[in-house]
């Protein structure tokens, strides 16, 4: 897959251009599926916030970018639907718009739904992650970002990239995670780790990682030689 891993969505022209480059065509010619699943698992997300994201009325630009079409894919529903019905929806989409919320809840349903099995074959599809929708592709999220736990107790994430992300970096006194909090989080992370604000994203193609930012980001933990 091609990955655009954001903290706050497609929040500035640089991130939007990265999205267009990954799609290989204008957003207005691309078809997307919106995946709100992570929002259902987060204790602070009310139903109205989920509706706002799906309707393109949230503060995180994703659904409202002018797509040719946007469909809804609820991962928790997929185990009750024949694969022959929903797999073509995924294979035909140009982009998957994956909402934030609870990262382990999302990871559980990516696996349980069977979507995880499809990801290696979606070579032309762009995964556009928002917060937890980005973190789910990392190898490790750390205890600070764990609220819900799967029945298995497994806290691993999908590991499609080899670095971890602390999103929503913000100055002291502002909503989000301070640099000091991010540094404390990174100390308990074994993978390379970044803290990024909502004006920053990662563009990942064939394992090559590029930071796209009009804001602030820090690499807190580097790869061990």
C-alpha positions, 0 to 999 in steps of 0.5 A: 500500500501507499500510506499517508499517516497524519496526526490531524488529517489533510490540514494543509496544502503540503499534505494535500499535495502528498495525497495527490501524488500518492493517488496519481490523480486529482482528489476529485477523480478518486473514489474513497471509503471512509472507515470510522471504526476506531471512533466507536472504541474510544471512551471520549468519542460521542456519536455526534463526533462520529457522524461529523467525521463521516459527514465531512463536518469534523475539524479533521479534513478527510472526507470533505476533500472533494472526492469523486465519491465516498462510501462507508466501510464499517469494519465491525460489520464485515464478519457478518457479510459475505466476503464476496460482497465487500472485498470488491469495494475495498479493491476498487477504492483509490483511498481508505480514509481511516478515522482516529479513536481507539487504536487497539479497537481499530486494530482488532477489527482490521484483523477480525474483519479480514481487511488485514489479509487484503492489505499486502495486495492493495498496491495502488490503494492509499491508506490515509490515516488520522491519529489512531488510523495512522498509529494502527500501522505502527509496530507499537503504540505504548501504554499511554495510548491504550484504553480498550484491550482486545479479548486476547490481550494482544496489544501489538499493532499491524507493523506495516511501518517500522516506527511509532507515532505520538500524534497531536503534539502541542505547546504546554496548555494547549489540547494535545500532547506536550513534548515532555509527555511525548518524550516520556512516552518514547522512553518506553517505546522500542521502535524509532519514534516520532512526535508530530503536530496536526500539520505534519504527516508521513508519506510512505511508499515501498518502505521509503518514509518522508515527513511532510510538514508545515508545522512541528515534529521531532524524532524522539527515538532513532533506530538502533544500529 
